Amino acid sequence: MIRSDFLGRFTALLTLTAAVLGSLTVNAQTAQPSVSAEACILMDAESGTVIYEKNSDNRMLIASTTKIMTALVALENASPDDIVEIKREWTAVEGSSMGLCPGEFCSLRELLYGLLLASGNDAGVAVACHTAGSVEKFAELMNQKAEELGMENSHFANPHGLDHEAHCSTARDMAILASAAMQNAELALIASTDEVVLPRGRRFSNHNKLLKSCEGCIGLKTGYTSKAGRTLVSVCERNGTRLVCVTLRDGDDWADHAKLYDWGFENYESVKVADSSEVVGTLPIVSGKVGGVNVVAGETLRLFAEKGTEIETEINLPQFAYAGLEKGDRVGWLTVYTDGEEVARLPLVCAEDVPIGDSVHLNFWERVRWAWYIGNKYSNPIGNVI
């Protein structure tokens, strides 16, 4: 509990080398590279900050990069250990195939390897029909997921990406999808696999050449049809920063992705501003078994930042607090500024319980008074990164 009549403020300013970026495209310190893609985007996976874009909201055909959504929806609605009996009609789909045979039994996990590595259209239909009962019902799930993720300019009509007038997305939406998909551990494992040997002697190599040629690449999916051209969604991680790149209708996609990643990592980084496991200060305690309590941030905060400018953090704590607090109780704020503007606010909390000393007894009204004070002093909503 905190004494209002003796309340003080302890303020510390820390300067870090970096600049906070919001969810807006920003200018880099060095010249942006040029790419041959008709549409393109380079985005920080964690914050959604876009650092490069070209026609990123144009609705276009996306070919087999569709299968990222197929895999994500399947894993969220079925188990990878499900056993699937392959029906004859599932094997008749045109285009690339993992070679499914009518009547055989495969796990959903095997089908997902065939979907993401071999880009099997037959695998896409099998996954969809097992998960939702039909391609049409599965497409409904795909569109529900797209809406949930905020993919505002996308519509899915099938699980494989073959050309369809009602099947389209944008570079921005596909980057949003890729960021979400790579948070699914099973999907991320499959997408990062260079080669796999499955039961019945099936051996697949990942079509994504960036896994071998681009430092830090951990996925994701290639695509091609004659109408869509070459499409590519990839994810790359270096030094704790994860970037997503999407190119649509790009005849030189391997080189463009590698070029954009080199430029992005050279000019931007993910900066840890607060760590919930690190003590940021000590708050003096009155009437406790101990004279002070360690204070930590209520959550870990990383900001995607352009190299070379400043972040300021301000620690706001009272002069002291009464005992009776518990681990996790909010006692102050950590405010983050860039260019003099507040961009984030995190709660500062007790790192451990603060029991009242055995010889100290507060009466009922004293406890009510200080409980009310704490609740009102720190009742402002926590700010988010902007």
N, C-alpha and C positions, 0 to 999 in steps of 0.2 A: 504494500500500500504506500502511496506517495503523499507526502505532506504538501498541500497546495500553498500554504502561507510561506513556506521556505523553498518553494520550487525554484530551481535554477536550470540553466541550460549549459550542457557541455558540448562544444562544437569543435570538430576536427575537420580540416580540409586536406584531402589527399589528391594529388595530381598524378594521373596516369597518362602514358603516351598512347593516345588513340582518340577516335572521335565516334560518337554514337550516331548511327544512322537509323532513320525510321523506315517504314515500309514504303519507301519512295526510291525511285532511281536517282542516283547521285553521280556527280562528276568525279572521275578518278584523278590522281596526281599525274599520271602518265597517259599518253594518248591511247584511246580505246582501239583494240584491233578491229579489222574489218573481216566479215565473214561472207561466205557465198550463199548462206541459207536464205530462203524467202522469209522465214520467221525464225526468231531465235530469242532465248532468254538465258541469263546467268543469275542465279539467285542463291542467297544463303538459306540453307535448309531449315535452320532453327528459327530464325526471326522472320523469314519471308522477305528480307530486304533484297531488292533487285538492283544489281550493279551494271547490268548490260541488257539491252533489249532492242529488238527490231521486229516490228509488226507483231508484237507478242500477243495481241488480242484478236488477231485475224483468225476466223474459223476456217479450219483446214482439215483435210483427211489426215489420219494419223497412223494408218496401216497397223502393223503388229505391235506397236507400242501400246495399243489397246490392252494387250495381255497383262500389263501391269495392274490395271483395274480388275481384270478377270481373276488374277491370282489373289489380290487383296480381298475381294468380295468373297471368294471361295473360302479363304482361310478364316474369315470372320463369321462364316455361316456353316462351316462343316469342319470336320477333323481331318488333318493330313493322314491319319491312320485309317480312315474309312476305306473299305474295299469296294471297288466299283466294277461291276460286270459290264463289259463293253458291248453295246448294241450295234447292229450292222449299219443302221442309218447314221450313226455318229462317225463312222469311218469314211463316209462318202463325200465329205466336204472337200472342196477344191483347194489347191495351193499346197504350201509346205505341210509336212506331216511327220509325226513321230512313229508312224507305222503301226498303229493299233489294229488288232485283228478281232473280228466279231467273236463274242463268246469268251474272250480271255478276261482274266481278273487282274486289276491293277489297284494299287493304293492311290489315294488322291495325291499323296506326295510324289509318286512316280509320274503321275499326269502333270503335276506342276513343273517338274524338271523337264518333261517333254514340251511343256508350254513355253517356258522361259528360256531354255537353252536351245532346243531344236526348233522353237517357234511353231510347234505343231498346231495346225488349225483343227485337226481331229481331237487333239487334247483339249482345245478350247471348248469344243462342243460337248465333249464328255464331262468336263469339269462343270460346265453350265447346267447340263441336264441332270447330273447327279445332285448338284447343290440346290437347284430351284425347280426341277421337274421338266423344264423346257428352256429353249434359248430365249423365248419371249419373256418368260417370267424372270429369267436371270438378268436380262437387259433392264428390267424394272429395278432390280436390286442395284445394278450398276448406276443407274440414274439417281436412285435414292442416295447412294454413297457420294456421287458427284455433288449433289445438292448439300449434303452434310459437310463436305470439305470446302464448299464455297467455290466450286468450279462453275462459274456463272455462264460460261459460253461453250459448254460441252453437252453433247447428247450421244448416248450409246445405243446402238441397235443390235449389236452382236458381240460375242466374246472373243473374236479372233481378229477383227479389224479389216476384213475384206470390204472393198468399197461399197458404200451404201449412202444414199442421199440424206438419210437422217442420222448419219454417224459422223461426228466431227468433234474437234476440240481445238484448243489454242496452245501456243507455247507456254503461256503463263499457267493455264489450268493443268497442263501436264507436269509442270514443275511442282505445283502444289500437290498433285497426286504422287509424284515420285518421293517427295519429302515425307508424306504420310506412309507410303508403302514401305520405305526403308526403316520405319519404326517397328514394323512387324518382323520379329526375329526369324521366323521360318522363311518368310519371303526374302529377307535380306541375305540369309545363308544361301538360298538357292540362286539368287541373282548374282552373287559373288563367286559362285563355283565355276571354275574354268572348264572342268571336264568331269563327267560322272559315268559310272557303269551301273546300269540298273539290272534287275532280274530279267531272265530270258535273253541275256547277252546284249541288251541295248546299251550302246555307248554314245553319249552326246558331248559335243564340244560347244562351249558358249560362243555365240556369234559376235559377242561384244569384244572386239579386238583391243579396246582401251584397257581391259583388265590386265593385259600384258604390256601394252605400249605406253600407258599414261600412269605416272607415279601417283599412287593413292586411290586409283579408281576402284570402286567397290560394287559397281552395277551400272546399268540396269537393263535396257532392252532396245533392240534394233527393230526396224520395220521397213518394208518396201512393198509398194504396188506400182504399176505403171502410171496410175493417176496420182497417187500420193507422192511419188518419188521416194527418195531416201529419207527416213525419219529416224531420229536417235534421241533417246533419253538416257543420260548418264549421271552418276553421282561420284564425287571425288572428295576425299578427306585428307587433309594435311595439317599437322600441328594443332589438332583439336578443332579445326574449322572444316565444316562440310558444305560444299557447294553442289548445286544441281544445275545441269546444263541441258537445254532442249533445243534441237534444231529440226525444222520441218522443211521438206523439199530442199535438201542440201546435198549437192554432188560431191562435196569435199568434207563430209561430216567428221571423219576421224581427226583430220588436221585442225578443223575449226574448234572442236571440243578441247583438244590438247592446248591449242593457242589461247583459248579463253580461260582455261584453268590456270595456265602459267601467269597470265596477266592478272587474274583475280586474286590469286594467292600472293602475288608480288605486292599488291596494293591494299589488300584488306586482311583483317584478321578477326578472330573471335576473342574478345577480352573478358576474362573473369573479373567482374567488379565486386562480387560478394560470394562468399562460400559459407554455407550453413554449418560447416564443421570447424570454421576458424573463429577464434575469439577476437572481437573488435574492440572490447573495452571491459572495464569492471565498474559496476554500479555499487556505491556504498550502501550498506544495509543498516537500518536502525532497528533495535529490539529483536535481533536475530541470534541464532546460534553461531553464525559467522558474520564477519564484518563487511563482506562484499560478495557479489555474485557476478560470475562471468556472463557477458552478453554476446550473443551471436546473431547473425542475420536469420530471419525466419525461413529463408529459402536461398538457394544458390542462384545467382544471376550472371549470365554471360551476355555481353552486347557485341553485336557484329559491328566492327569499327574500321574506318579508313585510317591507315597508318599516318601518324605525323601531327595529329591535333590532340586536344586535351579533354579528359573526363575529370570532373570534380565530384567528390563524394563528401557529404556532410553528415556527421553522426550527431543526432539529437537525443540526449538523455537528460533526465531530471538530475538535480543535485544529489538526491539520495532517495531511497525508498524504504518503506516499512517491511518488515518480514511478514511471511504469510503467503508469499508468491509461490507459484509452482513452475516447474520446467515447462517452457513453451509460452508462458504468459508474456504478453506484449508490454514492453516498458519504454519504447522509444521508436525512432525512425532512422533509417538510412536513406538519405535523399541523394539522387544522382542528377548531375547537371551537365549539359554541354552547351557551350556558347552562352552561358548565363541562364539557360532555360532548363527547368526541371523536366527530366525525361523518364524518371522512374522513382518509385518510392517503395521501400521494403520495410517490414516490421523488424524491430530489434527485440529479441526475446531472451528470457532467462535460459541459461544453459543447464541449470539444475534447480532442484527444489530449494526454497529459502524458508526453512522452518522457523517459527517463533521461538525465542529463547525460553528455557524452562521457567525463568524467574519473571518473565514479562507477561502481563495479562492486559489485553485491551477489552474495554467494555463493549457492549453490543452496538451502541451508537457510534463509537469510534470506528468499529469495523465497517458499519454501513457507510459512514462518511467517506472513508478512504476507498472502499469498493466502488462507490458512486463516482468518486473523483477519477480513478483509473479508467473506468468505463467510458467516461465523457472526454477525458484528456486524450485518449488514443482511440477514439471511435471513428476517425476519418477513414474512408475507404482506401485500400492500398492502391497506389497508382501503378499503371502498367507502362512498359516501354512504349514510347511513341516514335 
